[in-house]
Amino acid sequence: MITMMALFFASCGKDPLLTEGISFSVLGDSFSAFEGYVYPDSNDVWYCPPPYNNIDVTSVEDMWWHKVAEETGWTLDKNNSFSGSLICNFWGYNAGPYYSPHSFIRRMDNLGNPDVIFVFGGTNDVWNGAYSGDYVYSDWTENQLEQYRPALAYLFDGLQRLYPHAKLYFVLDTSLYDYDYTGQEFVESAHTIARHYGIKCIDLYDINKDWAHPNAKGQDAIARQVIMALREFNV
C-alpha cells in the first residue's frame, strides 16, 4: 500500500512523506520512552518532565518520533518503548530477571495496526554484554533467543508475520562502534540480518548525548536523519 502511494505521489511531483492517513509504531528502548507516551503505560521510561538527569528533553515535542510525526503528518499508533530493554532475552547481568521479560521479542506483538514500524534498539544488548550468538534464521531455541543475532532474526521474522502490510525500518545508533569490538560486531550483524529479511537500516551518526542518552539536540538529529533516510528509500 505504501509503495503504491509513494509511486503515485512521486509521479505527481509531491513529497511522498506528506501523505495523510499513514500510521506508524515504535518498538524501542529508553531512547524513545517519554513518560505518558508509551504503550502500555506501565512500560518503564527514561525521559520525564521536569528534565531528568539534567537532560534538556523537557517535553514530548522534543522526542524524535514526535518530530517525525510533525514533519510528515503521519499518526503515531503505538510507542511500545521500554527503558533498559534488550532485543534478546539475555539474563546474564544484574537486572536480567527484570528486563528479560520485557525484551523486544516479547513485546513485538503489541504494536497496533501500523503502516510503518520503526525498531530502534540494540544499545542495551551491547551495554549489558549480551552474547552475539550465531546467525539463525529458523527453528530458534530458548537458549538462542537469549543471544543477539538469533533474537534479532526472530524479531524481524515475527514482525513480518504479525504485520505483513507494514514497512519495517531498523534504526541503529552507530556510536556503538565506539563502545568496543562488541559494538562494531553488533552493528555489522544488524546489517547482515536486516539484508536477509529485506529490511532497511537507518544508521544514525553524530547524535549528541548527555548521560549516554540523546539530549534535545540529539533527538532532533535522530528525527532529521530518519526523515532523510525515508526520503532516500522513497518510503
C-alpha positions as CSV (number, residue, x, y, z in Angstrom):
1,M,0.0,0.0,0.0
2,I,2.7,2.5,1.0
3,T,4.8,1.6,-2.1
4,M,1.8,2.4,-4.4
5,M,1.2,5.7,-2.6
6,A,4.9,6.6,-2.9
7,L,4.8,5.9,-6.6
8,F,1.7,7.9,-7.0
9,F,3.0,11.0,-5.2
10,A,6.3,10.7,-6.9
11,S,4.6,10.8,-10.3
12,C,2.7,13.9,-9.2
13,G,5.8,15.6,-8.0
14,K,4.7,15.6,-4.4
15,D,6.7,14.6,-1.3
16,P,5.6,11.0,-0.5
17,L,6.2,11.6,3.2
18,L,3.5,14.2,3.3
19,T,0.7,11.7,2.9
20,E,-2.3,11.8,5.2
21,G,-3.6,8.5,6.7
22,I,-0.2,6.8,7.3
23,S,0.3,5.5,10.9
24,F,3.5,4.3,12.5
25,S,4.5,2.5,15.6
26,V,7.8,2.4,17.5
27,L,9.4,-0.6,19.2
28,G,12.2,0.8,21.3
29,D,14.1,1.3,24.5
30,S,14.9,4.4,26.6
31,F,15.9,6.5,23.6
32,S,12.2,6.6,22.6
33,A,10.5,6.4,26.0
34,F,8.8,9.5,27.3
35,E,6.5,9.5,30.4
36,G,2.9,9.4,29.4
37,Y,3.6,8.5,25.8
38,V,4.4,4.8,26.0
39,Y,2.2,1.8,25.4
40,P,1.3,0.1,27.6
41,D,1.6,2.9,30.1
42,S,3.2,0.5,32.6
43,N,6.4,0.5,30.5
44,D,9.5,2.0,32.2
45,V,10.5,5.4,30.8
46,W,13.7,7.4,30.8
47,Y,12.5,10.9,29.7
48,C,10.1,12.7,32.0
49,P,9.4,16.3,32.9
50,P,10.9,18.2,34.6
51,P,14.3,17.3,33.0
52,Y,15.6,14.0,34.2
53,N,19.3,13.6,34.9
54,N,19.8,17.2,33.6
55,I,18.9,16.2,30.0
56,D,17.2,19.1,28.3
57,V,14.5,16.9,26.8
58,T,11.7,18.7,28.6
59,S,8.5,17.8,26.6
60,V,7.3,15.1,24.3
61,E,7.7,17.6,21.4
62,D,11.5,17.1,21.8
63,M,11.3,13.3,21.0
64,W,12.5,12.1,17.7
65,W,9.3,10.2,16.8
66,H,7.1,13.2,17.7
67,K,9.2,15.4,15.3
68,V,8.9,12.8,12.6
69,A,5.1,12.8,13.0
70,E,5.0,16.6,12.8
71,E,7.2,16.7,9.7
72,T,5.3,14.0,7.8
73,G,1.8,14.4,9.1
74,W,1.8,10.7,10.0
75,T,0.0,9.5,13.1
76,L,1.6,7.6,15.9
77,D,-0.2,4.3,16.5
78,K,1.7,2.7,19.4
79,N,5.0,3.6,21.0
80,N,6.0,0.4,22.8
81,S,9.3,1.5,24.2
82,F,10.6,0.2,27.4
83,S,13.7,1.8,29.1
84,G,16.5,-0.6,29.6
85,S,15.1,-3.3,27.3
86,L,17.3,-5.6,25.1
87,I,16.4,-7.1,21.7
88,C,17.1,-10.6,23.2
89,N,16.1,-12.3,26.4
90,F,19.6,-12.1,27.9
91,W,19.7,-12.9,31.6
92,G,23.4,-12.7,32.2
93,Y,23.6,-9.4,34.1
94,N,22.3,-8.0,37.4
95,A,18.9,-6.7,36.0
96,G,18.4,-9.6,33.6
97,P,15.5,-11.2,35.6
98,Y,13.7,-7.9,35.3
99,Y,14.4,-6.8,31.8
100,S,14.3,-10.2,30.0
101,P,10.5,-10.4,30.2
102,H,10.3,-7.0,28.6
103,S,12.7,-7.7,25.7
104,F,11.9,-6.5,22.2
105,I,11.0,-10.0,21.1
106,R,8.4,-10.4,23.9
107,R,6.8,-7.0,23.1
108,M,6.7,-7.2,19.3
109,D,3.1,-8.4,19.2
110,N,1.7,-5.3,20.8
111,L,2.2,-2.5,18.2
112,G,-1.3,-1.9,17.0
113,N,-2.0,-1.8,13.3
114,P,0.6,0.5,11.7
115,D,1.6,1.1,8.1
116,V,5.2,1.7,9.2
117,I,7.2,0.2,12.1
118,F,10.4,1.7,13.5
119,V,12.5,-0.7,15.5
120,F,15.1,1.3,17.5
121,G,17.3,-0.8,19.7
122,G,20.3,-2.9,20.3
123,T,22.1,-0.4,22.5
124,N,21.3,-2.3,25.7
125,D,22.3,-5.6,24.2
126,V,25.8,-4.1,23.8
127,W,25.9,-2.2,27.1
128,N,24.9,-5.3,29.1
129,G,27.2,-7.7,27.4
130,A,24.7,-10.0,25.6
131,Y,26.3,-12.7,23.6
132,S,26.2,-12.3,19.8
133,G,25.4,-15.9,19.0
134,D,25.2,-17.4,15.5
135,Y,23.1,-16.4,12.5
136,V,20.0,-18.5,12.9
137,Y,17.0,-17.9,10.7
138,S,14.5,-20.6,11.8
139,D,13.7,-23.1,14.5
140,W,15.1,-20.9,17.3
141,T,15.7,-22.4,20.7
142,E,15.1,-20.6,24.0
143,N,18.8,-20.5,24.6
144,Q,19.4,-18.9,21.2
145,L,16.8,-16.2,21.9
146,E,19.0,-15.1,24.8
147,Q,21.6,-14.1,22.2
148,Y,21.6,-11.1,19.9
149,R,21.8,-12.4,16.4
150,P,19.3,-15.2,16.7
151,A,16.9,-12.9,18.6
152,L,17.2,-10.1,16.0
153,A,16.4,-12.6,13.2
154,Y,13.5,-13.9,15.3
155,L,12.2,-10.3,15.8
156,F,12.3,-9.5,12.1
157,D,10.7,-12.8,11.1
158,G,8.0,-12.3,13.7
159,L,7.3,-8.7,12.8
160,Q,6.9,-9.6,9.1
161,R,4.5,-12.3,10.0
162,L,2.5,-10.2,12.5
163,Y,2.3,-7.1,10.3
164,P,2.6,-8.3,6.7
165,H,1.4,-5.0,5.3
166,A,3.7,-2.8,7.4
167,K,7.0,-1.3,6.1
168,L,9.8,-2.1,8.6
169,Y,12.9,0.0,9.4
170,F,15.6,-0.8,11.9
171,V,17.0,2.4,13.4
172,L,20.6,1.9,14.6
173,D,22.9,4.1,16.6
174,T,26.3,3.6,15.0
175,S,28.0,5.2,18.0
176,L,28.1,1.6,19.3
177,Y,31.1,1.3,17.0
178,D,32.9,3.4,19.6
179,Y,31.9,1.2,22.5
180,D,34.2,-1.7,21.9
181,Y,34.6,-4.5,19.4
182,T,31.3,-6.0,20.5
183,G,29.5,-2.8,19.4
184,Q,31.1,-3.0,16.0
185,E,30.1,-6.6,15.7
186,F,26.5,-5.9,16.7
187,V,26.1,-3.1,14.2
188,E,27.5,-5.2,11.3
189,S,25.4,-8.2,12.5
190,A,22.3,-6.0,12.3
191,H,23.1,-5.0,8.7
192,T,23.6,-8.7,7.8
193,I,20.3,-9.9,9.4
194,A,18.3,-6.9,8.0
195,R,19.5,-7.7,4.5
196,H,18.4,-11.3,4.9
197,Y,14.8,-10.1,5.6
198,G,14.9,-7.2,3.1
199,I,14.6,-4.6,5.9
200,K,16.2,-1.2,5.6
201,C,18.6,0.0,8.3
202,I,18.6,3.7,9.2
203,D,22.1,4.3,10.5
204,L,22.4,7.3,12.9
205,Y,25.6,9.4,13.2
206,D,26.8,12.2,15.5
207,I,23.9,12.0,18.0
208,N,24.5,14.4,20.9
209,K,24.0,12.8,24.3
210,D,24.0,13.5,28.0
211,W,24.2,10.6,30.4
212,A,24.6,8.3,27.4
213,H,21.1,9.4,26.1
214,P,20.2,11.7,23.3
215,N,19.6,15.3,24.5
216,A,17.3,17.7,22.7
217,K,19.9,18.3,20.0
218,G,20.4,14.6,19.7
219,Q,16.7,13.8,19.4
220,D,16.4,16.4,16.7
221,A,19.3,14.8,14.8
222,I,17.7,11.4,15.0
223,A,14.5,12.8,13.6
224,R,16.3,14.6,10.7
225,Q,18.3,11.5,9.8
226,V,15.2,9.3,9.9
227,I,13.3,11.6,7.7
228,M,16.3,11.9,5.3
229,A,16.5,8.1,5.1
230,L,12.8,7.8,4.4
231,R,13.1,10.1,1.5
232,E,16.1,8.3,0.2
233,F,14.2,5.0,0.5
234,N,11.2,6.6,-1.1
235,V,9.2,5.4,2.0
